Amino acid sequence: MLFIETFDQARAFGEAALRLMASKRIAPNPRNYVIWYSHQTGRYPDLSRTLDIMIENKAEFSEDCNEELYAKFFGSEQEEDELGKASEEMTSVLEQVLDTLSQAGENASHYGEQLRNFTGDIAHADSKEDLKSLINGVLVETRRMQKRNRALEDKLKDSSDQIGVLSQRLEDVKREAMTDSLTGIANRKCFDLRLREGTRDAMSSGDPLCLVMVDIDHFKRFNDTYGHQMGDQVLKLIGATLSQSVKGRDTPARYGGEEFAIILPKTLLDDAIALAEQIRNAVANKRVTKKSTGEELCQITLSMGVALFRPGETLADLVVRADEALYAAKRGGRNQVISEDVYQGLSAAG
């Protein structure tokens, strides 16, 4: 965050922010203050648009809501600090490269100057002995230049190797931090990040975004009957099925335990329901077998809930509505997909 306002501007923005926070009963702690001060400056259009919609919809700015707003619009700064540390390492290596290139330039300049001197001396050589001595001098200087160049090439290669290792390490750390180690799909941290990004993009573009929550039916019973190792195989199967069923822009994730989630940007509710049904059928038609014996185990089924993002709502509200639809599917007999509109209809009828 970079604030460049003058004293008078900052005071005006601050006073306006505090007045608005007081009217909404929002605690004026540093995090909340950053949100509303930034809103007053108008420097973050996505943030201001979100707050305006929430105010218009008379949303309650609870502690959870405020934390979510901060995480959505300013939570990446901690990650930027980590990247800053990596950048320092990269800068150090690049400085070594520049130093090596500078040495190469100095060596080349020195060698060129020596050759020019030899050229002048050769033109004025008085005897064969003098000429031979000058030629030997050129050879000696040339060999020195070759030796220096080999040393510089070795330094450049070493620096290049260091950059490659650092780049791969950063990529590995980033991937591991965002991947569930068992299923190989996005983990909860990655899910939270992608959902924040997805809803922010949806707010900005006006495109729809859907969330599908997925739960494996009777998974505890399966674990108790066949053991956790077979249970892990089922989790891997679900992760693979989700990955194979979605498009590149979608994010399948392990939400926790036997619960999964799918973030579907630019997707209407009916299309999300159709995809969920496709996944449910794909899993229901698979059979889990015990590799050691070939024994076919029980059928695995999924219950799924689908919700459409409402501009201005908190991420928690979106997840709750998808979860409510999911548990309506479980209460209704499992192995089915329930959307939020169907769940709301059932609730109204009940």
Order of alpha helices (4+ residues) and beta strands (2+ residues): alpha-alpha-alpha-alpha-alpha-alpha-alpha-beta-alpha-alpha-beta-beta-alpha-beta-beta-beta-alpha-beta-alpha
